[in-house]
C-alpha cells in the first residue's frame, strides 16, 4: 500500500501557532496576575505566612470548598459560571485594606461577600475576571450592656448576633431578619427587616456607627466618613461604596414573654376573607404585633386550592394577643390554644424553623454548602387589593402552579421614620411588601425556565395593584430582571433604571455620595450605584 504524506498549509500552521500562543499567554496572564497580587499583598501586610491562610487561588485544594460554602442560590453553582481567580478571606482589618489596594492596582473587579444570601449571586459571580473578598472570618461580636449596644463584624450571621445578645441579656434583642444564616454586612447595608419592624423599624434604623474600608484603603468610622456616607451605608448597599468591616448597633428591649402563632386557612375555610381583612389590619394594628401572610397553591383531597397562612409575633402574652385580634381581626378566629408563649430567643428559633426544644446554640450553625435553586422578586402595595381581584389572583397562582407570595406588613414605626432618614426609602404610604418566592430542587434548564417564568408572569399580573412611578423594589431581594449595569458609557442611565426602583427619591443623593467617595467606580456590581462621572 502506497504511503501518503499529509502536508499542512502555511496558513493552518500559523493558525495553530496563534492558538497555542493565545492559550500560553492566557495561562501565563492568569498565573502572572496571581503572582502580582500575592506580591502586592505581601508588601501591604508585611507577611508571607498569613497569606497562605487567607488567599485561595484556583490551584489551591481548598479553593472550591471555600467558594461553594456560602453560595446560597444553587443556580450559580454550576461549572459554566465564571469563577473568581482568587478568593481572599481576611482575618483582620489590615487584610481587607491590602485586598482593596492590590485589586485596584491590578485593575480587577473585587466582589464582596459577607453571608451568601444574595438572591442573584452578584457578590460571587461576574462576567469579567474578578476576585472575591469573603468576609466570613470577620465575625467578632462585642456586646456592651452598659450602653445597650454591640459592635458586630460584617461576616457575622444574624443567628450569631442573636445568640450573643441572649448570652448577655434575656430582655434585649435586635430587629433584624428571620433567617439565622444571613450575613450581617449585606443585611444591614441593604435595609434588612424582621418581625419587630413595626415596633423598632429596620435593622438599618438601629445602626449608630460603622467602619468601612474606602477605595483608598483607609479605615473610616462614622466621624471620619461623615454623615453622607454613613447615611448611604444604611440601606444603600455597602458594596457600592467600600467594604463594610463592622456595624455598631443599639439593642432594643424585649419582654420576658412573647407570643407566636401560625394559623392556616384554605379557600373553603374563608381564606379570601382572611386575606382581604389582613390588608386592613396588619399595617394598622398594635405596633407590638407583626402578622406575616404566606399565600401558596396547594393540593387538598386531590383538589387544587390556595392556602393562606398567618404567622405572628407579639411582644406580649397570649391573653393580650387573643383579646387584640378578637377586636381587630375576628375573621381569623384566633384562640389561645393556637398561641405559644415563649422567650424572645425561643421565638427566634421558631421563626427560623428549628425543631421545638432546640437549644439557642443551634443559631451558631452556618449550614455551609446548603443551597436551593430559587428566584425572588418584590413589590410594595399601597392600597388594599379588592376581594374580586384576590379571586383572580388565586386563579392565576393555581394556573401557574408553584409560585408563592409572602406579604410583610408595614405601619407602626415604619410610618414614623421619614423616607429620607436613611437610604432605604420604602416607609410611610406602604401597607405591605410582597416577596415573590419559588424554589426547586434540581439543576435543569427547563425547570429553571419554568419557575422563573412563573415569577415573571405573576409579577406581571400584579402590576395594577402595586406601587407606580416608580414600581418600587426592595434591595435585599435582589432582582436582575429590573435592570443591569454594564459600567460602560451608559453606566449612569443604566443605574437609574433599577436605582429609582430600589431607592425612589434617595437615588440621586446616593449617586452624589458615590461620586464623592468612589468617582472611578472601583466598587461596582451588576446593580451598584454609579458615579456621575461615569456618564
C-alpha positions in Angstrom: 0.0 0.0 0.0 1.4 3.3 -1.0 2.4 5.6 1.9 0.9 9.0 1.8 2.2 12.2 3.4 -0.1 14.9 4.7 1.1 18.4 4.3 -0.2 21.2 6.5 -0.7 24.5 4.8 1.3 27.5 6.0 -2.0 29.3 6.9 -3.1 26.3 9.1 0.3 26.2 10.8 0.1 29.9 11.6 -3.4 29.4 13.0 -2.2 26.5 15.2 0.7 28.7 16.4 -1.6 31.6 17.2 -3.9 29.3 19.2 -1.0 27.9 21.1 0.3 31.4 21.9 -3.1 32.6 22.9 -3.5 29.6 25.3 0.0 30.2 26.7 -0.5 33.9 27.1 -3.8 33.3 28.8 -2.3 30.8 31.2 0.7 33.0 31.8 -1.5 36.0 32.3 -3.6 34.3 34.9 -0.5 33.0 36.6 1.1 36.4 36.4 -2.0 38.1 38.0 -1.8 35.6 40.9 1.8 36.3 41.5 1.5 40.1 41.1 -1.5 40.1 43.5 0.3 37.9 46.1 3.4 40.1 45.9 1.3 43.2 46.5 -0.5 41.6 49.4 2.8 40.5 50.9 4.1 44.0 50.6 1.0 45.6 52.1 0.7 43.1 55.0 4.5 42.5 55.6 3.7 38.8 56.0 4.0 35.7 53.9 2.9 33.2 56.5 -0.5 34.8 57.0 -1.2 34.9 53.2 -1.2 31.2 53.0 -4.1 31.1 55.4 -6.3 33.7 53.7 -5.6 33.5 50.0 -7.1 30.8 47.7 -6.0 30.7 44.1 -7.7 28.3 41.7 -4.9 25.8 42.2 -5.4 25.6 45.9 -7.0 22.3 47.0 -9.5 24.2 49.3 -10.5 26.7 46.6 -13.7 25.0 45.6 -14.9 24.3 49.1 -14.3 27.9 50.1 -16.1 29.3 47.1 -19.1 27.0 47.5 -19.5 27.3 51.2 -21.5 30.5 51.1 -23.3 30.1 47.8 -26.9 30.1 48.8 -28.5 30.0 45.4 -27.7 26.8 43.6 -28.4 28.4 40.2 -25.0 30.0 40.4 -23.0 26.9 41.5 -22.6 25.2 38.1 -19.5 24.5 36.1 -20.4 27.2 33.5 -20.4 30.1 35.9 -17.2 32.1 35.7 -15.2 31.6 38.9 -13.0 34.2 40.7 -9.3 34.0 40.1 -8.6 34.5 43.8 -10.6 34.4 47.0 -9.3 36.4 49.9 -10.7 35.5 53.4 -9.3 38.2 55.7 -8.6 37.5 59.3 -8.1 41.1 60.3 -8.9 44.6 59.0 -5.5 45.2 57.5 -6.1 42.2 55.2 -9.2 44.0 53.8 -7.2 47.2 53.2 -4.5 45.2 51.4 -7.0 43.4 49.2 -8.6 46.7 48.2 -5.3 48.4 47.4 -3.9 45.4 45.5 -7.1 44.7 43.5 -7.2 48.4 42.4 -3.6 48.3 41.4 -4.1 45.3 39.2 -7.3 46.6 37.8 -9.5 43.6 38.7 -13.0 43.8 39.9 -13.4 43.0 43.7 -16.7 41.3 44.7 -17.5 41.5 48.4 -19.4 38.6 50.1 -20.5 38.6 53.8 -23.1 35.9 54.0 -24.1 34.5 50.7 -27.9 35.1 51.0 -27.6 37.0 47.7 -30.6 36.1 45.6 -28.9 36.9 42.3 -25.4 35.8 43.4 -23.8 39.2 42.5 -21.4 39.0 45.4 -19.7 35.9 44.0 -20.2 35.9 40.2 -19.2 38.2 37.4 -18.9 38.2 33.6 -15.4 39.7 33.9 -12.2 38.4 35.6 -12.6 39.1 39.3 -11.5 38.4 42.9 -13.8 37.7 45.9 -13.3 39.3 49.3 -15.1 36.8 51.6 -15.7 38.4 55.0 -16.8 35.3 56.9 -13.9 35.3 59.3 -14.5 38.9 60.4 -17.4 37.9 62.7 -16.4 39.3 66.1 -19.4 40.4 68.2 -18.8 42.7 71.2 -21.9 43.3 73.4 -21.8 46.3 75.7 -24.7 46.1 78.1 -23.7 49.4 79.8 -24.9 51.4 76.9 -27.0 48.6 75.4 -25.0 48.4 72.1 -22.9 46.0 70.2 -20.1 46.1 67.5 -20.7 43.3 65.0 -18.4 42.2 62.2 -19.8 42.2 58.7 -19.0 38.5 58.4 -21.2 37.5 61.4 -24.5 35.9 60.9 -27.8 37.1 62.3 -28.0 33.8 64.3 -24.7 34.6 65.9 -25.8 38.1 66.8 -29.0 36.9 68.4 -27.1 34.2 70.4 -24.5 36.6 71.7 -27.2 39.1 72.8 -29.1 36.3 74.6 -25.9 35.3 76.4 -25.8 38.8 77.9 -29.4 39.6 78.5 -32.8 37.8 78.4 -34.7 41.1 77.8 -32.8 42.5 74.9 -32.9 41.7 71.2 -32.3 43.2 67.8 -34.9 43.9 65.0 -33.3 42.1 62.0 -34.1 39.1 59.8 -35.7 35.8 60.5 -33.1 33.5 58.7 -30.2 32.8 61.1 -27.6 32.3 58.4 -28.0 35.7 56.7 -24.7 37.7 56.8 -24.7 41.0 58.7 -22.8 43.1 56.2 -25.3 42.8 53.3 -28.4 42.6 55.5 -27.8 45.8 57.4 -26.4 47.8 54.5 -29.4 46.8 52.4 -32.1 47.8 54.9 -32.8 44.4 56.4 -36.0 43.9 58.3 -37.6 41.3 60.6 -40.6 40.7 62.8 -40.1 43.7 65.0 -40.0 46.3 62.3 -43.4 47.7 63.2 -42.1 48.3 66.8 -38.5 49.3 66.1 -38.1 49.8 62.4 -35.5 48.2 60.2 -32.1 46.8 61.3 -30.7 49.9 59.5 -32.7 52.2 61.7 -30.8 50.9 64.8 -27.3 51.3 63.5 -25.4 54.1 65.2 -21.8 53.7 63.8 -19.9 51.8 61.1 -16.4 51.1 60.0 -15.6 50.8 56.3 -12.5 50.5 54.1 -12.8 53.0 51.3 -11.3 53.0 47.8 -8.0 54.5 49.1 -7.6 51.7 51.6 -8.4 53.9 54.6 -10.5 52.6 57.6 -13.2 55.2 58.3 -15.7 55.3 61.2 -18.8 57.5 61.2 -16.9 60.5 62.3 -14.2 60.1 59.7 -16.5 59.2 56.8 -19.1 61.9 57.5 -22.8 61.8 57.6 -23.4 61.5 53.9 -21.6 58.2 53.5 -22.9 56.9 56.9 -26.4 57.7 55.5 -25.7 55.7 52.3 -24.4 52.7 54.2 -27.8 52.3 55.9 -29.9 51.0 53.2 -28.0 51.9 50.1 -25.9 48.7 49.8 -22.4 48.9 51.2 -20.7 47.2 48.3 -21.2 50.4 46.1 -19.1 52.5 48.4 -16.4 50.3 50.0 -16.0 47.3 52.2 -18.1 47.4 55.4 -16.0 46.0 58.3 -18.5 46.3 61.1 -21.6 48.0 62.4 -22.4 49.4 65.8 -26.0 48.6 66.7 -28.3 49.6 69.5 -30.1 46.8 71.2 -33.8 47.0 71.8 -35.8 45.9 74.8 -38.0 42.8 74.5 -40.4 41.4 77.1 -39.6 38.2 79.0 -42.6 36.6 77.3 -43.5 36.9 73.6 -46.3 35.1 71.7 -46.2 33.4 68.3 -48.8 31.5 66.3 -49.4 30.0 62.8 -53.0 29.8 61.6 -53.9 28.4 58.1 -57.0 28.8 56.0 -57.9 27.2 52.7 -60.3 28.8 50.2 -63.1 26.7 51.6 -62.3 28.0 55.1 -62.7 31.7 54.4 -59.1 32.3 53.2 -60.3 35.1 50.9 -62.0 37.0 53.7 -58.9 36.5 55.9 -56.5 37.7 53.2 -58.6 40.7 52.4 -59.0 41.7 56.1 -55.3 41.1 56.7 -54.6 44.0 54.4 -56.7 46.3 56.6 -55.4 45.0 60.0 -51.8 44.0 59.7 -50.4 47.5 58.9 -52.7 49.4 61.4 -52.9 47.2 64.5 -50.8 47.5 67.7 -47.2 48.1 66.7 -46.2 45.2 69.1 -47.8 42.8 66.6 -46.3 41.6 63.4 -48.6 39.5 61.1 -46.9 37.9 58.1 -49.1 36.2 55.5 -48.0 33.4 53.1 -50.1 32.6 50.1 -49.4 29.3 48.3 -51.2 27.0 45.8 -51.6 23.6 47.4 -53.5 20.3 46.7 -56.0 19.1 49.2 -58.2 16.0 48.6 -56.9 15.9 45.0 -58.2 19.5 44.5 -56.0 22.5 43.8 -56.7 25.4 46.2 -54.9 28.3 47.9 -53.6 28.2 51.4 -53.3 31.5 53.4 -51.0 31.1 56.4 -50.8 33.8 59.1 -47.6 33.8 61.2 -47.5 36.2 64.1 -45.0 37.7 66.6 -46.5 39.6 69.5 -44.3 41.4 72.1 -46.5 40.3 75.0 -48.6 37.5 76.4 -51.2 35.3 74.7 -54.2 36.7 76.5 -53.4 40.2 75.3 -52.9 39.0 71.8 -56.2 37.0 71.6 -58.1 39.9 73.0 -56.5 42.3 70.5 -57.3 40.1 67.5 -60.8 39.4 68.7 -61.4 43.1 68.2 -59.2 43.8 65.2 -59.4 40.6 63.2 -62.4 38.4 64.2 -62.3 36.7 60.8 -59.2 34.9 61.9 -61.0 33.3 64.9 -57.8 33.1 66.9 -58.0 31.1 70.2 -55.5 30.9 73.0 -54.7 27.3 72.2 -53.4 28.5 68.8 -50.8 30.6 70.6 -47.4 29.7 72.0 -45.8 31.8 74.7 -42.0 31.7 74.9 -38.8 33.8 75.4 -37.6 36.1 72.7 -34.7 33.8 71.8 -37.0 30.8 71.5 -39.2 32.9 69.1 -36.0 33.4 67.0 -35.7 29.6 66.8 -39.4 29.2 66.0 -39.2 31.7 63.1 -36.0 30.2 61.8 -37.8 26.8 61.5 -35.8 24.9 64.2 -37.5 22.0 65.9 -39.3 22.6 69.2 -36.9 22.1 72.1 -33.8 23.2 70.1 -31.2 25.0 72.1 -30.1 28.5 71.2 -26.6 27.4 70.3 -28.1 25.9 67.0 -28.0 29.6 65.9 -24.3 29.3 65.6 -24.6 26.6 62.8 -23.8 28.3 59.5 -25.2 25.4 57.4 -22.4 25.6 54.9 -22.9 24.3 51.4 -26.7 24.2 51.7 -28.5 25.9 48.8 -31.8 25.7 46.9 -32.4 26.7 43.4 -34.5 29.9 43.7 -35.9 33.0 42.3 -37.2 36.1 44.2 -38.9 39.3 43.2 -40.5 42.1 45.2 -43.3 44.8 45.2 -44.9 47.3 47.5 -48.7 47.6 47.9 -50.2 51.0 48.9 -54.0 50.2 48.5 -55.8 47.1 49.6 -56.4 44.6 46.8 -60.2 44.1 46.4 -61.8 40.7 47.0 -62.7 40.3 43.4 -59.1 40.8 42.4 -57.9 38.5 45.1 -60.0 35.8 43.5 -58.3 36.5 40.1 -55.0 36.2 41.9 -55.9 32.8 43.3 -56.9 31.6 39.9 -53.6 32.9 38.4 -51.5 31.3 41.1 -53.2 27.9 40.7 -52.7 28.1 36.9 -49.0 28.8 37.3 -48.6 26.0 39.8 -45.9 26.7 42.4 -45.0 30.4 42.8 -45.9 31.7 46.3 -46.3 35.1 47.8 -45.1 36.5 51.2 -46.9 39.6 52.5 -45.0 41.6 55.2 -46.9 44.4 56.8 -45.6 47.9 57.4 -47.2 50.6 59.6 -46.3 51.4 63.2 -42.7 52.6 63.5 -42.3 52.4 59.7 -44.8 55.2 59.3 -42.9 57.4 61.7 -39.5 57.4 60.0 -39.1 59.8 57.1 -38.2 58.1 53.7 -35.0 60.3 53.6 -33.8 59.3 57.1 -31.7 56.5 55.7 -31.0 55.4 52.1 -33.8 52.8 52.4 -36.9 54.8 51.3 -39.8 52.4 51.5 -41.7 53.5 54.6 -44.9 55.6 55.1 -47.5 55.1 52.4 -46.8 51.4 52.0 -49.3 48.9 53.5 -47.1 45.9 52.9 -44.2 44.5 50.9 -44.6 41.4 48.7 -41.9 38.8 48.1 -42.5 36.5 45.1 -40.9 33.2 46.0 -40.3 29.9 44.2 -37.7 27.2 44.9 -36.8 23.9 43.1 -34.6 21.0 43.9 -32.5 20.1 40.9 -30.4 21.6 38.2 -32.4 21.7 34.9 -32.6 24.3 32.2 -36.3 23.5 31.7 -37.1 23.7 35.4 -35.3 27.0 35.8 -37.1 28.4 32.8 -40.5 27.2 34.1 -40.1 28.5 37.6 -38.5 31.8 36.7 -41.3 32.4 34.1 -43.9 31.7 36.9 -42.3 34.5 38.9 -42.3 36.8 35.9 -45.9 36.0 35.0 -47.2 36.6 38.5 -45.2 39.8 38.8 -46.8 41.0 35.5 -50.3 40.1 36.8 -49.8 42.2 39.9 -48.9 45.4 38.0 -52.3 47.1 38.6 -52.2 46.5 42.4 -48.7 47.7 43.4 -46.7 50.9 43.6 -46.3 53.0 40.4 -43.9 55.7 39.1 -41.7 54.0 40.0 -42.7 50.5 40.6 -40.6 50.1 43.8 -38.5 47.1 44.7 -36.5 46.0 47.8 -32.8 46.0 47.5 -32.2 42.9 49.7 -34.5 40.9 47.4 -32.1 41.4 44.5 -33.7 41.0 41.1 -31.7 41.5 37.9 -34.9 41.5 35.9 -35.4 45.1 36.8 -32.1 46.3 35.3 -28.4 45.6 35.0 -25.4 47.9 34.8 -22.6 47.1 32.4 -20.5 50.0 33.7 -19.7 51.5 30.3 -20.6 54.8 28.8 -24.2 54.3 29.7 -23.5 53.5 33.4 -25.4 56.4 34.9 -28.6 55.9 32.8 -28.5 52.1 33.3 -28.1 52.6 37.1 -31.1 55.0 37.1 -33.4 52.2 35.8 -33.0 49.9 38.8 -31.8 52.7 41.2 -35.1 54.6 41.1 -37.0 51.4 41.9 -34.8 50.4 44.8 -34.2 53.9 46.2 -37.0 56.2 44.9 -36.2 59.8 45.8 -33.0 58.8 47.6 -31.3 57.7 44.4 -29.7 61.0 43.3 -28.3 61.5 46.8 -26.7 58.1 46.6 -25.2 59.0 43.2 -23.6 62.1 44.8 -22.2 60.1 47.6 -20.8 57.6 45.2 -19.3 60.3 43.0 -17.5 61.8 46.1 -16.1 58.6 47.6 -15.5 56.4 44.5 -15.5 58.6 41.4 -13.7 55.9 39.3 -16.3 53.3 40.2 -13.9 50.7 41.6 -16.6 49.2 43.9 -19.2 48.0 41.4 -21.5 45.2 40.7 -24.4 44.5 38.4 -26.7 46.7 40.4 -24.4 49.1 42.2 -24.7 52.9 42.4 -22.8 54.5 39.5 -20.9 57.8 39.9 -22.0 60.8 37.9 -18.5 60.8 36.4 -19.4 57.6 34.6 -21.7 59.4 32.2 
